[in-house]
Amino acid sequence: MHFLGILVNIFVESLLVLCEGNRLAMTLFRILVLVVELMYNMVSNIFPKFWYEYRLRRYALLSKKLHSETKLRLAIVTGANRGIGYETAKTLALAGYHVILACRNSDSAASSIESLQKQTKLQTFEFMQLDLSCFKSIRAFILNYKLKYNYLDLLVNNAGVMVYPRTFTKDGLELHFGTNHIGHFMLTNGLINNLLACQYPKIVIVSSVSHYNTSSADFEFLLKKNLHEGFRNCDSLHYKHYDPAKSYSLSKLCNIMFAQELARRYKHTNLLVNSLHPGITNTNLGRLNNQRNGLITRIFKSFFAIFPAQGALTSIKLALSPDGNNGKYFARESETSPLPLSQNEDICLNLWNYSEQIIKDHSCH
């Protein structure tokens, strides 16, 4: 499957080069990428779940052999109570990490920790409450973490919301952008000194193939309107019909751009930052939409969505591999090409500055 994944990535990269810059060609590109992704998933599902769990354990074992030191290694995984985050937390614990599950729901996190402890026979899991849609909660999490620990080896920005109807965060931001990008932007920068205190810190940012569904026009509109009028008056919020899929895709583009700018800013340190597409995975992400189209969604997932264990493979590779990749984008466990827009240094810097301004403007809410 790894070789097939590399072939898929080569196909996507080649197609992107041919189509970039042409609106009609890019529409065809997005359709073909989705078709290839679904075909790849169908082939992947031939293999049973335990095969991907075995591969995760193999990554964990190899990492544990490389790090035999007595120092406690610390990892934070956002949204670790289910799906890809759950599998990521489990594998990191098996690799020797003490894993903090940064989750919004305490009851769900407690249940997940109980399950993780039974599956791994380890007591190296800890819950710390975090709501990425709330600045107050993010600041409280950062403070609580720093009061307890003075370093952080690994941060996995995994949590997210997907295709919700028109909704705002507690601080007045559009939900997808406010949670998926701004929330993780604020969390990461709040913990950056803890990360830099380690010898080989890493940040892994989970994005999505859906970022291909955006364009430079979408992004320029987001920035220009937001900078002058605030997030309530822009994005697709005040189009005739709000498009939650477009808003989600924009937030995932921002994830890649954030990773790119982080890598550039800290390139003279040992910090490694990478982003990834985990695959279309059978999880509860987009669960509100799933409830509305229950039968259709279940049928789709049974054929075209991969197991969460497979979805966690790329996150785990970036977290545990000794490779020195930095500022790269991955899918199917290998490097591939995101939209060229996401690699533009000036635009990434604009997003960074804009994100800082958004936090400042909305902190009084």
KOLVEX-594983 format. One record per residue (C-alpha): residue number from 0; chain; y, z, x. Coordinates in pm, 1 decimal. Example, Ala and Ser with C-alpha at 12.3 -4.5 7.8 and 13.67 -1.06 7.14 Angstrom:
2
R num chaine        v        w        u
R   0      A   -450.0    780.0   1230.0
R   1      A   -106.0    714.0   1367.0
***
This chain:
365
R num chaine        v        w        u
R   0      A      0.0      0.0      0.0
R   1      A    236.3     68.2    289.6
R   2      A    195.7   -289.5    417.0
R   3      A    250.8   -425.9     66.5
R   4      A    562.8   -209.7     39.6
R   5      A    698.6   -361.9    361.4
R   6      A    637.6   -711.1    222.9
R   7      A    821.3   -622.0    -98.6
R   8      A   1115.2   -489.9    104.3
R   9      A   1128.2   -810.1    312.5
R  10      A   1129.1  -1016.0     -7.1
R  11      A   1413.1   -808.8   -156.4
R  12      A   1617.7   -827.8    164.4
R  13      A   1574.7  -1205.8    191.8
R  14      A   1660.8  -1258.9   -172.5
R  15      A   1969.8  -1038.0   -142.9
R  16      A   2100.1  -1246.1    149.6
R  17      A   2057.5  -1564.1    -53.5
R  18      A   2216.0  -1429.0   -373.9
R  19      A   2496.9  -1203.0   -253.3
R  20      A   2840.3  -1330.3   -350.9
R  21      A   2728.1  -1543.0   -643.6
R  22      A   2749.1  -1374.9   -982.5
R  23      A   2480.1  -1587.0  -1149.4
R  24      A   2250.6  -1561.3   -848.1
R  25      A   2290.7  -1183.3   -842.5
R  26      A   2185.5  -1165.6  -1206.8
R  27      A   1867.8  -1354.0  -1112.4
R  28      A   1825.7  -1124.0   -811.2
R  29      A   1832.4   -811.8  -1030.4
R  30      A   1573.9   -956.6  -1266.3
R  31      A   1340.7  -1056.9   -982.8
R  32      A   1377.3   -719.8   -810.3
R  33      A   1278.8   -541.2  -1130.3
R  34      A    980.3   -772.7  -1184.6
R  35      A    857.7   -726.6   -827.3
R  36      A    906.9   -350.2   -852.2
R  37      A    698.4   -329.7  -1169.5
R  38      A    424.8   -550.9  -1023.7
R  39      A    413.7   -333.0   -712.2
R  40      A    382.0    -24.4   -932.2
R  41      A     94.9   -176.7  -1127.5
R  42      A    -93.7   -238.5   -803.6
R  43      A     -6.6    112.5   -681.5
R  44      A   -159.2    266.6   -992.2
R  45      A   -498.1    123.9   -896.8
R  46      A   -514.6    408.5   -647.4
R  47      A   -575.4    756.0   -795.7
R  48      A   -322.5   1037.9   -783.0
R  49      A   -516.5   1233.5   -520.4
R  50      A   -474.1    946.3   -271.3
R  51      A    -96.6    994.8   -270.5
R  52      A   -135.4   1373.4   -261.9
R  53      A   -359.5   1329.5     42.4
R  54      A    -90.8   1117.7    212.5
R  55      A    171.9   1383.9    143.0
R  56      A    -53.5   1648.0    294.6
R  57      A   -103.6   1427.6    597.9
R  58      A    272.2   1409.2    652.5
R  59      A    285.9   1788.5    618.3
R  60      A      3.0   1847.2    866.4
R  61      A    153.5   1618.6   1130.4
R  62      A    492.6   1786.5   1093.8
R  63      A    342.6   2133.4   1120.8
R  64      A    171.5   2038.1   1446.9
R  65      A    500.7   1916.2   1588.8
R  66      A    682.7   2238.3   1495.5
R  67      A    471.9   2528.0   1610.3
R  68      A    773.0   2748.4   1691.5
R  69      A    805.7   3087.8   1526.3
R  70      A   1154.7   3019.5   1384.2
R  71      A   1157.3   3005.5   1005.2
R  72      A   1249.7   2655.6    890.7
R  73      A   1463.1   2646.4    575.4
R  74      A   1482.6   2367.9    319.4
R  75      A   1673.3   2327.2     -5.7
R  76      A   1545.3   2084.3   -268.1
R  77      A   1765.3   2026.7   -571.8
R  78      A   1582.5   1965.8   -898.1
R  79      A   1257.6   2094.8   -748.5
R  80      A   1109.8   2233.5  -1070.0
R  81      A    947.6   1906.4  -1178.8
R  82      A    856.1   1551.3  -1082.1
R  83      A    945.0   1419.1   -737.8
R  84      A   1132.5   1738.0   -646.7
R  85      A    826.4   1949.2   -726.4
R  86      A    601.3   1734.9   -505.8
R  87      A    865.3   1738.8   -231.5
R  88      A    893.4   2118.4   -239.2
R  89      A    515.6   2156.4   -231.2
R  90      A    475.6   1927.9     69.9
R  91      A    759.1   2091.3    262.8
R  92      A    598.1   2431.5    213.2
R  93      A    269.5   2293.6    344.5
R  94      A    464.1   2164.0    645.7
R  95      A    581.7   2517.8    721.1
R  96      A    919.1   2534.2    547.1
R  97      A   1054.6   2816.8    337.8
R  98      A   1169.8   2615.4     36.2
R  99      A   1459.9   2706.8   -189.2
R 100      A   1424.2   2550.1   -533.5
R 101      A   1782.6   2479.3   -639.1
R 102      A   1748.8   2439.0  -1015.8
R 103      A   1953.6   2493.4  -1329.0
R 104      A   1682.6   2645.2  -1551.3
R 105      A   1551.8   2978.7  -1423.1
R 106      A   1251.7   2990.7  -1659.0
R 107      A   1136.4   2643.3  -1558.6
R 108      A   1184.8   2726.1  -1190.0
R 109      A    984.9   3049.7  -1222.0
R 110      A    698.9   2862.2  -1385.3
R 111      A    711.1   2595.4  -1114.6
R 112      A    706.1   2852.6   -835.2
R 113      A    403.1   3019.4   -989.2
R 114      A    227.3   2683.6  -1002.2
R 115      A    331.1   2594.5   -646.9
R 116      A    202.1   2924.5   -513.8
R 117      A   -134.9   2869.3   -680.7
R 118      A   -166.3   2514.9   -550.3
R 119      A    -61.6   2587.1   -192.4
R 120      A   -176.2   2951.4   -153.1
R 121      A    167.7   3011.3     -1.2
R 122      A    447.6   3253.7    -85.9
R 123      A    721.9   3048.4     77.6
R 124      A    913.1   2945.1   -234.7
R 125      A   1241.1   3088.2   -358.1
R 126      A   1459.5   3013.9   -658.9
R 127      A   1838.2   2997.4   -641.9
R 128      A   2023.2   2889.4   -952.8
R 129      A   2229.5   2572.0   -930.0
R 130      A   2391.4   2358.1  -1197.6
R 131      A   2523.8   2044.1  -1029.3
R 132      A   2738.8   1963.1  -1331.0
R 133      A   2945.5   2280.2  -1282.2
R 134      A   3177.9   2347.0   -987.0
R 135      A   3160.8   2722.3  -1047.2
R 136      A   2780.4   2717.2  -1022.1
R 137      A   2787.5   2505.5   -705.4
R 138      A   3033.9   2740.7   -537.1
R 139      A   2824.3   3041.7   -639.4
R 140      A   2511.0   2880.9   -496.4
R 141      A   2682.0   2805.3   -164.3
R 142      A   2814.0   3161.7   -140.8
R 143      A   2477.7   3318.2   -229.2
R 144      A   2296.0   3101.1     21.5
R 145      A   2539.7   3183.0    302.1
R 146      A   2516.4   3554.5    229.3
R 147      A   2140.4   3534.0    282.9
R 148      A   2098.3   3264.3    549.0
R 149      A   2320.4   3138.0    830.2
R 150      A   2144.5   2805.7    892.5
R 151      A   1971.3   2524.5    702.7
R 152      A   1724.3   2278.1    852.8
R 153      A   1685.7   2038.3    562.7
R 154      A   1873.9   1950.4    245.3
R 155      A   1708.2   1718.7     -7.3
R 156      A   1955.3   1599.9   -269.8
R 157      A   1694.8   1508.8   -529.7
R 158      A   1826.2   1623.4   -869.7
R 159      A   1989.5   1387.0  -1113.0
R 160      A   2055.4   1283.4  -1470.8
R 161      A   1980.4    938.8  -1609.0
R 162      A   2108.8    721.6  -1897.6
R 163      A   2260.6   1002.8  -2102.6
R 164      A   2496.5    908.3  -2385.3
R 165      A   2868.8    952.5  -2327.1
R 166      A   2890.9   1309.4  -2196.4
R 167      A   3117.2   1510.0  -1965.9
R 168      A   3041.3   1782.0  -1713.8
R 169      A   3182.7   2131.5  -1754.9
R 170      A   3471.5   2023.6  -1531.1
R 171      A   3558.3   1714.7  -1732.1
R 172      A   3383.2   1442.3  -1529.6
R 173      A   3158.6   1169.1  -1662.9
R 174      A   2809.6   1321.2  -1648.6
R 175      A   2627.2   1073.6  -1423.5
R 176      A   2901.9   1048.5  -1163.4
R 177      A   2989.2   1417.3  -1184.3
R 178      A   2631.4   1539.8  -1143.5
R 179      A   2455.5   1277.8   -932.6
R 180      A   2737.6   1219.1   -685.5
R 181      A   3018.1   1475.6   -705.2
R 182      A   2780.8   1770.6   -749.5
R 183      A   2578.4   1680.1   -441.5
R 184      A   2894.9   1586.4   -248.1
R 185      A   3034.2   1933.6   -309.2
R 186      A   2704.2   2108.4   -232.3
R 187      A   2644.2   1917.6     91.0
R 188      A   2992.3   1972.3    230.1
R 189      A   2973.0   2338.8    138.9
R 190      A   2654.9   2376.9    345.7
R 191      A   2742.6   2141.7    631.7
R 192      A   2811.9   2419.1    884.9
R 193      A   2475.8   2578.0    806.9
R 194      A   2310.2   2243.5    874.6
R 195      A   2498.6   2188.7   1199.9
R 196      A   2384.6   2531.4   1317.3
R 197      A   2030.7   2387.7   1353.3
R 198      A   1898.6   2179.9   1640.1
R 199      A   1770.5   1888.9   1431.0
R 200      A   1914.5   1910.0   1077.2
R 201      A   1845.5   1647.1    813.1
R 202      A   1989.4   1542.3    478.9
R 203      A   1783.4   1325.7    243.9
R 204      A   1965.0   1173.4    -53.7
R 205      A   1765.6   1028.4   -341.8
R 206      A   1932.3    715.8   -481.8
R 207      A   1775.5    436.1   -687.1
R 208      A   1702.3     63.5   -695.3
R 209      A   1935.1     59.4   -995.8
R 210      A   2231.3     60.5   -755.9
R 211      A   2172.8   -315.6   -732.1
R 212      A   2296.0   -336.4  -1092.0
R 213      A   2654.2   -272.1   -981.7
R 214      A   2917.6   -497.4   -830.6
R 215      A   3230.7   -462.5   -622.3
R 216      A   3433.9   -520.7   -938.8
R 217      A   3264.8   -222.3  -1107.3
R 218      A   3334.2     -0.1   -810.3
R 219      A   3693.2   -112.7   -760.3
R 220      A   3761.0    -49.2  -1129.5
R 221      A   3613.6    299.6  -1100.1
R 222      A   3829.5    388.0   -800.4
R 223      A   4157.3    234.1   -914.4
R 224      A   4147.1    376.2  -1264.7
R 225      A   4019.1    717.5  -1160.9
R 226      A   4266.8    773.6   -881.5
R 227      A   4561.1    731.4  -1116.4
R 228      A   4438.8    846.0  -1453.5
R 229      A   4155.8   1088.7  -1396.8
R 230      A   3791.2   1030.7  -1471.0
R 231      A   3826.3   1078.5  -1844.9
R 232      A   4018.2    752.2  -1870.1
R 233      A   3800.9    513.6  -1675.8
R 234      A   3455.2    399.9  -1571.8
R 235      A   3271.5    256.1  -1869.3
R 236      A   3384.3    550.9  -2082.4
R 237      A   3658.4    357.5  -2253.7
R 238      A   3496.8     20.1  -2267.5
R 239      A   3426.5    -91.2  -2621.5
R 240      A   3067.4     24.8  -2575.9
R 241      A   2984.6    295.6  -2325.4
R 242      A   2706.3    181.0  -2094.7
R 243      A   2504.7    479.5  -1966.1
R 244      A   2283.5    255.0  -1753.2
R 245      A   2588.9    116.7  -1571.9
R 246      A   2727.7    467.2  -1518.9
R 247      A   2393.4    581.6  -1378.2
R 248      A   2377.3    279.7  -1146.1
R 249      A   2729.8    346.4  -1016.2
R 250      A   2639.9    708.1   -941.1
R 251      A   2335.5    589.2   -742.8
R 252      A   2552.1    344.8   -547.3
R 253      A   2778.3    640.0   -464.9
R 254      A   2475.3    830.3   -331.0
R 255      A   2410.9    557.3    -72.5
R 256      A   2777.1    534.4     21.6
R 257      A   2797.4    910.7     60.2
R 258      A   2496.3    905.4    293.9
R 259      A   2655.0    623.9    493.8
R 260      A   2986.0    806.1    536.8
R 261      A   2815.3   1135.7    621.5
R 262      A   2611.3    963.8    891.7
R 263      A   2926.9    803.5   1033.6
R 264      A   3127.5   1126.9   1035.5
R 265      A   2856.5   1325.9   1213.1
R 266      A   2713.0   1054.9   1436.4
R 267      A   2799.8   1256.5   1748.0
R 268      A   2588.0   1549.8   1630.3
R 269      A   2211.9   1580.5   1578.0
R 270      A   2248.9   1555.8   1199.2
R 271      A   2044.8   1274.5   1042.0
R 272      A   2136.0   1146.3    694.9
R 273      A   1944.2    883.0    499.9
R 274      A   1916.3    766.8    139.2
R 275      A   1625.2    619.2    -52.7
R 276      A   1479.7    467.4   -365.6
R 277      A   1173.8    673.6   -469.1
R 278      A   1030.2    413.0   -705.5
R 279      A   1021.4    396.6  -1083.8
R 280      A    836.6    722.4  -1132.7
R 281      A    663.5    891.8  -1424.7
R 282      A    892.9   1194.2  -1453.2
R 283      A   1118.5   1357.3  -1712.6
R 284      A   1429.9   1192.6  -1568.8
R 285      A   1604.3   1027.4  -1861.6
R 286      A   1410.3   1254.7  -2096.4
R 287      A   1674.4   1227.5  -2369.7
R 288      A   1616.7    853.4  -2381.7
R 289      A   1241.4    914.6  -2365.5
R 290      A   1257.5   1129.3  -2678.7
R 291      A   1429.3    850.5  -2871.6
R 292      A   1175.1    587.5  -2767.3
R 293      A    869.0    808.1  -2722.9
R 294      A    580.1    567.8  -2781.6
R 295      A    742.8    274.0  -2603.1
R 296      A    831.8    492.9  -2305.9
R 297      A    480.5    636.2  -2278.7
R 298      A    325.8    289.9  -2284.5
R 299      A    572.3    163.1  -2023.7
R 300      A    513.4    459.3  -1793.2
R 301      A    135.2    435.2  -1818.4
R 302      A    143.7     80.5  -1677.8
R 303      A    458.9     51.6  -1470.0
R 304      A    560.9    399.9  -1344.5
R 305      A    409.7    552.7  -1032.3
R 306      A    283.8    910.3   -987.7
R 307      A    542.3   1170.7   -878.8
R 308      A    334.5   1225.7   -563.5
R 309      A    385.2    861.8   -466.6
R 310      A    750.6    886.4   -563.1
R 311      A    791.4   1174.1   -316.0
R 312      A    641.5    985.7    -19.5
R 313      A    965.5    827.5    102.7
R 314      A   1160.5   1154.1     70.9
R 315      A    890.0   1333.3    265.9
R 316      A    874.1   1067.4    535.5
R 317      A   1249.2   1094.2    593.1
R 318      A   1234.5   1474.8    585.0
R 319      A    936.9   1521.0    818.0
R 320      A    915.4   1213.5   1038.7
R 321      A   1037.0   1255.7   1398.9
R 322      A   1200.8    910.0   1381.6
R 323      A   1574.3    918.6   1452.3
R 324      A   1688.6    701.6   1161.9
R 325      A   2046.2    768.3   1054.1
R 326      A   2263.6    615.4    784.3
R 327      A   1979.8    397.2    658.6
R 328      A   1841.3    313.7    314.8
R 329      A   1466.5    327.3    247.7
R 330      A   1221.1    224.8    -22.1
R 331      A    840.5    232.9    -21.2
R 332      A    844.8    437.5    303.6
R 333      A   1025.3    173.0    508.0
R 334      A   1384.5     71.9    576.1
R 335      A   1537.5   -194.8    355.5
R 336      A   1879.8   -332.9    263.4
R 337      A   2104.4   -184.6     -6.0
R 338      A   2399.0   -372.3   -151.7
R 339      A   2634.2   -477.3    131.8
R 340      A   2913.7   -305.6    -63.1
R 341      A   2753.1     30.8     14.6
R 342      A   2777.3    -34.4    389.7
R 343      A   3149.7   -114.5    395.6
R 344      A   3315.2    161.1    601.1
R 345      A   3653.9    133.2    432.1
R 346      A   3507.5    154.6     82.3
R 347      A   3282.6    446.7    179.7
R 348      A   3586.2    626.5    319.9
R 349      A   3776.8    557.4     -3.1
R 350      A   3493.0    708.8   -204.0
R 351      A   3490.4   1017.5     20.7
R 352      A   3865.5   1069.6    -13.5
R 353      A   3848.9   1006.3   -385.3
R 354      A   3563.9   1256.8   -425.4
R 355      A   3767.2   1523.0   -247.3
R 356      A   4064.2   1449.0   -472.9
R 357      A   3847.9   1466.5   -786.2
R 358      A   3720.9   1813.0   -686.7
R 359      A   4074.1   1930.3   -617.2
R 360      A   4211.3   1790.7   -943.8
R 361      A   3933.1   1929.5  -1162.4
R 362      A   3886.1   2266.7   -995.5
R 363      A   4148.7   2417.6  -1225.7
R 364      A   3951.3   2324.8  -1541.1
***
